[in-house]
Structures are given as structure tokens and as C-alpha cells.
Amino acid sequence: MLSPSAGKSISASNLDSGEETRDKHHPGWPDPFPRRRVDPEEALKHAILMARRHRPVSHSGSTTPYSESETDSSDAANPSAASLDCTSSLSDELLLRVFGKLPDARQHISNSLVCRRWCALCGKLLRSIRLLDWEFLESGRLSYRFPNLIEIDLVRACVKSERNLGTLLSNKLVEIRLTSGLLENEGFFVRNEDMIDSIRIDEGVRILAEGCKNLRKVSLMNVGEEGLGYLGKECELLQEMELHYCNDSALKSIGSFRNLQILKLIPSIPAIYASVVSDIGMTFLAQGCRRLVKLELVGCDGSYDGIKAIGQCCPMLEELSVISHRMEGGWLSGLSYCTNLKTLRIESCANIDVSPGPVEHLGSCAMLEELWLQRCLMRDEKGVSALFSVCRDVKELVVEDCWGLDDSVFAAAAVFRAIRSLSLEGCSLLSTQGLESVIQSWKDLERLRVVSCNNIKDSEMTADLATLFSVLKELKWRPDSRSLLSASLAGTGIRQKGGRSLRSK
């Protein structure tokens, strides 16, 4: 008799060596277990064919350029990939909903590399893009690849530059790559020869406007009158626009933007590029864009006439920014025509107004609430006094990193009677006495912020100033590093008479 373990071993050996058992039969006997050889490739094709027969029909109604027939042909060339595609049975609408739930929009870039279908679907989800290659726009691939764009920046693509340049010039207004011929640019980083021709840019803008009609925001450079005309005619929903290196003639067709609410004009940036927008261009702007709510003028020429036209023709204007202006004297008088202006920003200006004229002819902005002065030269008492007189009804004053603001210049701020908030930062010439003499006359002051004003000392604080601080709703007092140290040591007993000392024994 055989033991159970022996029986198991025999049966296992018979199963594993079936070839050997069959060879022991007599040559004349028929094979009781005939074997059929099957080709693995034939079996795989048969399985794929059966899977396609049972694949549900897509009811997506998609208009993507990659049709189901093209997908089938590619799958036939690579049947193993088709058998592993678990999303082929999902409709385009369902996949778009899944991709839309992703928390990080940058994931669409990785998803677009999976296959051609995913590439087309992820392109529909992209809403904002910064173009680097102008030829990509001219070929029509931009609007074909991203048909649902609502925001696009074309500034970098409008400047001719070699690829993979290592030097990048960037500030708040523009970002460009620098070429090796920088020293030959006649004082500017970007020359006329470095920019794409205006006619070519107009043609590219036409292609963009015809392919992406849902645009809400666009940034352009060196665009002409025809290009703006195309854009205004096709993109009726456009609300925000940024124009670099523009001129008066290009603004002739800006009236075609009926729903434009935010506009930034940047004809000139010091040491980068230079163009001219004068009173003529401002008049075109004022007559064409009557629904403007926010306007930024960067490096603009002009005078009283241009500002007056903007104030008279744009009654909805609430925020005006004047940056690095090159305007003639007397332009401050035109601000009084901006009857609904609530915020005025003046930044990076070498002067406020070289010849403001008599104070009684300046007028005022009755609805103004905020006045911002940033990185300006405020050494001219006459220009600063004229500005403060126009903005006499302001409720919040912010002065940051302005040069020349000493006690005599700041004394003109006493004209503010309704001010409630004051913020001073980087005003190194202003003293404690100069600050106190002005804010003591402000009866409605509620918030005070003094940071990095090294000439304001804690030791010079008077009892009246301390009393004023005690009734404020908000106070941030860090005029210099010494005051900051005193505030950080408050309550520790250090640096007080009879208190602890850090001196080692």
C-alpha cells in the first residue's frame, strides 16, 4: 500500500509531467488527450475584438478633433494600450467633470500628456495662459488647443529673444528676457528692432479674436489700430486690458470696447522702452471707454486737457493711478472733474506738479476716500500742497518710501479735516514734532501706522501725543529699530530703572 503522502506525490508528478506520460503510450495507439497549439497574438486580438463589441456607445456629442475612428485606428496599431484604457467608455462630458474637480489646476498639464483625447479635453479647461512663442498664435494652434481662454498675456511673445536665455528682467509692469546686445540698446533694454512688427501683431490679434471670443482680460504690446479694432469687434465680453508700448494712433479704435472697465496704459517705462501717449490719446480713450472704473497711466505725457477729458467722459471712474508720469504743469487741476473718484494713487514720480497754479483754481475731489503716495520725490512744497488741496476731503492717507518728506512739506497735510487713517513708512526726514503738529488737528483720526521712520523717536513723545494714542482704535508704532526693541521688551523688566540687566558679570 502507498501512504497518503506517496499518493500525493505521484499525482502531482503525473500532472506536472504530462508530456512524459503521453510519450509512454504505444506509438500505434491514438492520443486520448489531443493538444491544440494556440497563437498568443491571435488570442489577444480575439479578446480585444470581443471587448469592442460590448463597449457602450458614447453619447458625448463631442466636437474634439480626435474622433472615435481615429482612436480606434490608433488602438488597432497598439491593441495592448486599448485593452488597458479604462476611460475609453466614459463620455467627454464626464471626463471634463472629473478633471474639473482637481484642486490644483497645474495638474491639467500632466494630464494632457497621457493621450491625445486627454490633451484635447484638458485644453478646454485652461482659462489663463502666458504666451512665449508668437508663432504658436499665428499658426492657429493656440485657439485650437485652448478654445475657452478668458485671460491671456502676449507681452513676452511680442519681444524677439533667443530661447533659453538666462537673464530675465522683471518688475511689477513687465517681464522680458535680455539679449547679448544689451549695451547697444541706446539706454533702453528693449529697442524698436527687438519687438515684433506692429502689422504682424495686428494679424496675430485677429487670429486670437476669431478663435477666443470669450476673452475677459488681455495684455498686448506694440499693437496697432487695426489689431485693437479686431479685438473690440470680436470679443464683446472683454473687461480688462493692458497695453504696453502703445501710442496715440493705436487708441483711435479703443472705442470699440464697449464693456471695458479696467485699463492700464504703459507707453513708456524708464530704461526699458519708450513711446508717447499724449492728450490726444487720452481724449480718444475718454470718448471711447465711458464705462471705465479703474485706469492706470504709466509713463504718459499729457496735461490738464487730457485729465479733464477723462474726468468729463468717464463718470464711473473710481480709481486712478498715475505712475512715472511725464505730464506738463497744471495737470492736477483736471482731477476736480473726476467727480466719482474714490482712490488716487501716485507712484514713482520725480515730481508731483511742477506748476500747479493758484490754489483757488485747483478745485477738489469731493468723493475721494484714499490717497496713496509711493516712491515719489516730495521735495517740492508747492506741488505737494496743491495735491493735498485737491484731495482735502480724503479719509485715508498712505505715504510709503517717499523722499524729501520733511516737517515743512508734511505741514501741508493739515488741510485734511476728515481724515481717519494715516500710514507712514520709510519717511526718514519726518520728525516727531512734525508728525505731532499735524495729527493734533485731526479730530476724526482713528488709525495710525508709523513704520521705519528713523527720525521719529520715542524719547521725544509728549503727553499730548500719548493721550492721542490712547484714544485710537488701531495703533502700530515702530518708527525705528530702537522703538521696536523697546516694544519687544515690554513687560520683561529689562531696560527699566531698577530692572534686570543682560550685562554679564
C-alpha positions in Angstrom: 0.0 0.0 0.0 1.0 3.6 -0.6 1.0 6.2 2.1 -1.1 9.3 1.6 2.0 11.3 1.1 3.2 9.0 -1.5 -0.1 9.1 -3.4 0.0 12.9 -3.4 3.5 12.9 -4.8 2.5 10.5 -7.6 -0.5 12.5 -8.7 1.5 15.7 -8.7 4.2 14.2 -10.7 1.7 12.9 -13.2 0.2 16.4 -13.7 3.5 18.2 -14.0 5.0 15.8 -16.5 2.0 15.2 -18.8 4.4 15.2 -21.8 6.4 12.5 -20.3 3.3 10.3 -19.5 1.9 10.7 -23.0 5.2 9.6 -24.6 5.0 6.3 -22.8 2.0 5.3 -24.9 2.4 2.9 -27.7 3.2 4.5 -31.0 0.2 3.0 -32.7 -2.3 4.0 -30.1 -4.4 7.1 -30.6 -3.7 10.1 -28.3 -6.5 10.2 -25.7 -5.8 13.9 -25.0 -5.0 15.6 -28.3 -3.4 19.1 -27.8 -4.1 22.2 -29.9 -1.4 24.9 -30.3 -2.9 28.4 -29.9 -1.1 31.6 -31.1 -0.9 34.2 -28.2 -1.3 37.1 -30.6 -4.4 35.6 -32.1 -5.9 35.1 -28.7 -5.2 38.8 -27.7 -6.8 40.1 -30.9 -9.8 37.9 -30.3 -10.2 39.3 -26.7 -9.9 42.9 -27.9 -12.5 42.3 -30.7 -14.9 40.9 -28.1 -14.4 43.8 -25.8 -15.1 46.3 -28.5 -18.3 44.6 -29.4 -19.5 45.1 -25.8 -18.2 48.7 -25.5 -21.0 51.1 -24.8 -21.6 53.8 -27.4 -20.5 57.4 -26.3 -23.3 60.0 -26.3 -21.0 62.8 -25.7 -21.5 64.7 -28.9 -18.0 66.0 -28.6 -16.5 68.1 -31.3 -12.9 67.4 -30.4 -10.6 66.9 -33.4 -9.8 63.4 -32.2 -12.8 61.3 -33.3 -13.6 57.8 -32.2 -12.5 56.4 -35.6 -9.0 57.9 -35.1 -8.9 56.4 -31.6 -9.9 53.0 -33.0 -7.2 53.2 -35.7 -4.6 54.1 -33.1 -5.8 51.3 -30.8 -5.6 48.8 -33.7 -2.0 49.7 -34.1 -1.4 49.3 -30.4 -4.0 46.8 -29.1 -2.4 46.4 -25.7 -2.9 50.1 -25.0 -6.6 49.9 -26.0 -7.2 47.0 -23.7 -5.7 48.9 -20.7 -7.6 52.2 -21.3 -10.2 52.2 -18.6 -11.6 55.7 -19.5 -12.5 54.9 -23.1 -16.0 54.1 -22.1 -16.5 57.4 -20.4 -18.0 60.4 -22.3 -16.2 63.6 -22.8 -18.6 65.5 -20.5 -18.0 63.1 -17.7 -14.2 63.3 -18.0 -14.4 67.1 -18.1 -16.3 67.0 -14.8 -13.7 64.7 -13.3 -10.8 66.9 -14.4 -12.7 70.0 -13.2 -12.8 68.6 -9.6 -9.0 68.6 -9.4 -7.9 71.1 -6.7 -4.7 72.1 -8.4 -5.1 73.5 -12.0 -1.5 72.7 -12.8 -2.4 69.0 -12.8 -4.1 69.6 -16.2 -0.6 69.9 -17.7 0.4 66.4 -16.6 -3.0 65.0 -17.6 -2.6 66.4 -21.1 0.4 64.2 -21.7 -1.5 60.9 -21.2 -3.1 60.7 -24.7 -4.5 62.8 -27.5 -8.0 62.7 -26.1 -6.9 63.9 -22.7 -4.8 66.6 -24.3 -7.9 68.0 -26.1 -10.1 67.8 -23.0 -7.6 69.5 -20.7 -7.1 72.3 -23.2 -10.8 73.1 -22.8 -10.3 73.6 -19.0 -7.5 76.0 -19.3 -8.7 79.6 -18.7 -5.5 81.6 -18.4 -2.2 81.5 -20.3 1.0 83.5 -20.8 2.3 83.1 -24.4 6.0 82.9 -25.0 6.1 82.0 -28.7 4.3 84.2 -31.2 4.4 81.6 -34.0 2.2 79.4 -31.8 -0.5 82.1 -32.1 0.0 82.8 -35.8 -0.3 79.1 -36.7 -3.8 78.9 -35.2 -2.8 76.3 -32.7 -3.4 78.5 -29.7 -7.2 78.9 -30.2 -7.5 75.3 -31.5 -5.7 74.0 -28.4 -7.3 76.3 -25.8 -10.7 77.4 -27.1 -12.1 78.5 -23.8 -9.5 81.0 -22.7 -10.7 84.1 -20.8 -7.3 85.6 -19.9 -4.1 85.8 -22.0 -0.8 87.7 -21.7 1.0 88.2 -25.0 3.7 90.7 -23.8 6.6 88.2 -23.6 5.8 86.8 -27.0 5.9 90.3 -28.7 9.6 90.7 -27.9 12.1 88.9 -30.1 14.5 86.9 -27.9 16.6 83.8 -28.2 15.3 80.7 -26.4 16.9 79.5 -23.2 18.3 83.0 -22.3 19.5 83.0 -18.7 18.9 86.7 -17.9 15.4 87.7 -17.0 14.4 91.4 -16.4 11.3 91.6 -14.2 9.4 94.3 -12.4 5.8 95.0 -11.5 5.0 96.1 -15.0 6.8 93.9 -17.5 8.9 90.7 -17.7 11.3 90.1 -20.6 14.4 88.2 -21.5 17.6 90.1 -22.2 19.8 89.5 -25.2 23.5 89.7 -25.6 23.3 93.1 -27.4 22.1 94.9 -24.2 24.9 97.5 -24.4 23.8 98.6 -27.9 20.3 99.5 -26.9 20.8 103.2 -26.6 19.8 103.4 -22.9 16.8 101.0 -23.2 16.6 97.3 -22.6 14.1 96.9 -25.4 14.6 98.6 -28.8 12.2 99.0 -31.6 14.1 96.3 -33.5 13.6 93.9 -30.7 9.8 94.0 -31.0 7.7 92.2 -33.5 6.3 94.4 -36.2 3.0 96.1 -35.4 1.4 94.8 -38.6 2.3 91.2 -37.7 1.0 91.7 -34.2 -2.3 93.0 -35.6 -2.7 89.9 -37.7 -2.0 87.7 -34.7 -4.5 89.6 -32.6 -7.1 89.0 -35.4 -6.5 85.2 -35.2 -6.8 85.3 -31.5 -10.0 87.3 -31.5 -11.6 85.0 -34.0 -10.7 81.9 -32.1 -11.2 83.0 -28.5 -14.2 85.2 -28.4 -14.8 84.7 -24.6 -11.8 86.7 -23.6 -12.2 88.8 -20.4 -8.6 90.1 -20.0 -5.7 90.6 -22.4 -2.2 92.1 -22.3 -0.7 93.4 -25.5 2.4 95.1 -26.7 3.0 97.3 -29.8 -0.5 96.7 -31.1 -1.9 99.0 -33.8 -5.3 100.5 -34.6 -6.4 97.5 -36.7 -5.5 95.0 -34.0 -7.5 96.8 -31.4 -10.4 97.1 -33.8 -10.4 93.3 -34.4 -10.3 92.6 -30.7 -13.1 95.0 -29.8 -15.3 93.7 -32.6 -15.0 90.0 -31.9 -14.5 90.0 -28.1 -17.5 91.8 -26.8 -17.1 90.5 -23.2 -13.6 91.9 -22.8 -13.5 93.9 -19.5 -9.8 94.3 -18.7 -6.9 95.3 -20.9 -3.2 96.1 -20.6 -1.4 97.9 -23.4 2.4 98.2 -23.5 4.4 100.4 -25.9 1.2 102.0 -27.3 0.8 105.4 -28.9 -1.9 107.9 -29.7 -2.8 106.4 -33.2 -3.4 103.0 -31.7 -6.0 104.4 -29.3 -8.2 105.6 -32.2 -10.1 102.3 -32.2 -10.3 101.8 -28.5 -13.9 103.0 -28.6 -14.9 99.5 -29.9 -14.5 98.1 -26.4 -18.0 98.9 -25.1 -17.7 96.9 -21.9 -14.1 97.8 -20.9 -13.9 98.6 -17.2 -10.2 98.3 -16.3 -7.5 99.7 -18.5 -3.7 100.0 -17.9 -1.8 102.2 -20.4 2.0 101.7 -20.3 3.5 103.6 -23.3 6.9 104.1 -21.5 8.9 102.5 -18.8 12.2 104.2 -17.7 15.3 102.4 -19.1 13.1 99.6 -20.7 11.2 101.1 -23.7 9.7 104.5 -24.7 6.6 105.6 -26.6 4.2 108.5 -26.3 0.6 108.8 -25.2 -0.4 112.5 -25.1 -3.6 114.4 -24.6 -4.7 113.2 -28.0 -4.6 109.6 -26.9 -6.2 110.4 -23.6 -9.1 112.1 -25.4 -9.6 109.0 -27.7 -9.6 106.9 -24.5 -12.1 109.1 -22.7 -14.5 109.3 -25.6 -14.4 105.6 -26.3 -14.3 104.0 -22.9 -17.2 105.6 -20.9 -17.6 102.7 -18.6 -14.1 102.7 -17.1 -14.0 102.0 -13.4 -10.2 101.7 -13.0 -7.5 103.5 -15.0 -3.7 103.3 -14.7 -1.5 105.7 -16.6 2.2 104.7 -16.6 4.7 106.9 -18.3 2.1 109.0 -20.1 2.7 112.5 -21.4 -0.2 114.9 -21.3 -1.6 117.8 -19.3 -4.7 119.4 -17.9 -6.7 118.8 -21.1 -6.2 115.0 -21.1 -7.1 114.5 -17.4 -10.1 116.8 -17.8 -11.4 114.8 -20.8 -11.1 111.6 -18.8 -13.0 113.1 -15.8 -15.8 114.5 -18.0 -16.3 111.5 -20.3 -15.8 108.7 -17.7 -18.3 109.4 -14.9 -18.0 105.8 -13.5 -14.2 106.2 -12.8 -13.5 105.3 -9.2 -9.8 104.5 -9.1 -7.0 106.4 -10.9 -3.3 105.6 -10.8 -0.6 107.9 -12.1 2.8 106.2 -12.3 6.1 107.7 -13.6 4.2 110.5 -15.3 5.8 113.0 -17.7 2.9 115.4 -17.7 3.1 119.2 -18.0 2.5 121.5 -15.2 -1.1 122.2 -14.1 -2.4 118.6 -14.6 -3.6 118.4 -11.0 -6.4 120.9 -11.8 -8.0 118.3 -14.1 -8.6 115.9 -11.2 -11.5 118.0 -10.0 -13.6 116.8 -13.0 -13.4 113.2 -11.7 -16.5 113.6 -9.6 -16.8 110.0 -8.5 -13.1 109.3 -7.9 -12.6 107.4 -4.7 -9.0 106.2 -4.9 -6.0 108.2 -6.2 -2.5 106.6 -6.5 0.7 108.4 -7.4 3.7 106.2 -7.7 7.4 106.6 -8.7 7.1 110.2 -9.8 10.0 112.5 -9.9 7.7 115.4 -9.2 4.0 115.9 -8.4 3.3 119.0 -10.4 5.9 121.4 -11.5 3.5 124.3 -12.0 0.1 123.6 -10.3 -1.1 127.2 -10.4 -3.1 129.2 -7.8 -4.8 127.1 -5.1 -8.2 128.7 -5.7 -8.3 127.3 -9.2 -7.4 123.7 -8.3 -10.8 122.6 -7.2 -11.2 119.3 -5.2 -12.4 115.7 -5.5 -15.4 115.6 -3.1 -15.9 111.8 -3.2 -12.2 110.9 -2.7 -11.6 108.5 0.1 -8.0 107.2 -0.3 -4.7 108.9 -1.3 -1.6 106.7 -1.9 1.8 108.2 -2.4 4.5 105.5 -3.1 8.2 106.0 -4.0 7.7 109.7 -5.0 10.0 112.7 -4.7 8.1 115.1 -2.4 10.7 117.8 -2.0 8.6 120.4 -3.9 6.4 122.0 -1.3 4.2 123.8 -3.9 3.4 120.6 -5.8 2.6 118.6 -2.6 0.5 121.4 -1.2 -1.5 121.6 -4.4 -2.1 117.8 -4.3 -3.2 117.9 -0.7 -5.6 120.8 -1.5 -7.2 118.8 -4.4 -7.6 115.8 -2.0 -8.7 117.8 1.0 -11.7 115.5 1.7 -9.7 112.3 1.8 -10.3 109.9 4.6 -7.2 107.7 4.4 -3.6 108.8 3.6 -0.8 106.3 2.8 2.8 107.5 2.3 5.4 104.9 1.6 9.1 105.3 0.8 8.8 108.9 -0.4 11.9 111.1 -0.5 12.0 114.7 0.7 9.0 114.5 3.0 10.2 116.6 5.9 8.3 118.6 8.5 7.7 121.6 6.3 6.3 119.6 3.5 4.2 117.4 5.7 2.7 120.5 7.3 0.5 120.9 4.2 -1.4 117.8 5.3 -3.1 119.9 7.9 -5.7 120.7 5.2 -7.1 117.2 5.7 -10.0 117.7 8.1 -12.0 114.4 7.7 -9.0 112.0 7.7 -9.5 108.9 9.8 -6.4 106.7 8.9 -2.7 107.6 8.4 0.1 105.3 7.4 3.7 106.4 7.2 6.5 104.1 6.1 10.1 104.9 5.1 9.8 108.6 5.7 13.2 109.2 7.3 13.1 113.0 7.3 9.9 113.4 9.3 10.4 114.1 13.0 8.2 113.6 16.0 7.4 117.3 16.3 6.4 117.5 12.6 4.1 114.5 13.0 2.5 115.8 16.2 1.9 119.3 14.9 -0.3 117.9 12.1 -2.2 115.0 13.6 -3.2 117.0 16.7 -5.5 119.0 14.4 -7.2 115.8 13.0 -10.2 115.3 15.3 -11.5 112.2 13.5 -8.3 110.2 13.4 -8.9 106.5 14.4 -5.9 104.6 12.9 -2.2 105.4 12.9 0.7 103.4 11.5 4.3 104.6 11.7 7.0 102.2 10.4 10.7 102.7 9.6 10.6 106.5 10.1 14.0 106.7 11.9 13.8 110.4 12.8 10.7 109.8 14.9 11.9 109.0 18.5 10.2 107.6 21.5 12.1 109.9 23.7 10.5 112.9 22.1 7.0 111.8 22.6 4.9 114.4 24.6 2.0 113.9 26.9 -0.5 115.2 24.4 0.7 112.7 21.8 0.5 109.9 24.3 -3.1 111.0 25.1 -4.0 110.9 21.4 -2.6 107.4 21.1 -4.7 106.2 23.9 -8.0 107.0 22.1 -7.1 105.5 18.8 -8.8 102.3 17.6 -5.7 101.0 16.0 -2.0 101.9 16.5 1.2 100.4 15.0 4.2 102.3 16.3 7.6 101.0 15.0 9.4 104.1 13.8 12.9 102.7 14.2 14.8 99.6 15.4 15.2 101.1 18.9 11.4 101.5 19.3 10.9 98.0 18.0 13.3 96.7 20.6 11.5 98.6 23.4 8.2 97.2 22.3 9.5 93.6 22.3 11.0 94.1 25.8 7.8 95.5 27.3 6.8 93.7 30.5 10.1 91.9 30.9 11.7 94.4 33.3 14.7 94.8 31.1 16.0 98.3 30.2 14.0 99.8 33.1 15.3 101.6 36.2 16.0 99.1 38.8 15.1 96.2 36.5 17.1 93.3 35.3 20.2 93.6 33.1 21.7 91.4 30.4 25.2 92.5 31.2 27.4 89.5 32.2 29.2 89.6 35.5 
